[in-house]
Amino acid sequence: MCIDGDVLELDLDMDLEEVKALQVFVKDRLEYIEEIVVLPSKEGLPVTSSLFSLLMCIKREKPTLKIDCIDAPLDLKNYGMTYWNAHE
């Protein structure tokens, strides 16, 4: 996890404890973050689905936030492409 100005960079292979720490970190700083970039891991696979759950909750809280793995298809190598459906 790295924050550069208003861009938050996350690793795809974050474990559950790191995602919990991210939730606490983002809670007070959400209004200052404009974009979240998820960096690919060596294996290209997430360790846990909790990162995606948190990102979806963040996106619902702040719909103007740009999250690359939700706004565009995410290539998970062996599992193919993930496309998100937005229902409003």
Buried (B, 14 or more C-beta within 10 A) or exposed (E): BEBEEEEBEBBBBBEEEBBEEBBEBBEEEEEEBEBBBBEBBEEBEBBBEBBBEBBBEBBEEEEEBBBBBBBEEBEBEEEEEEEBEEEE
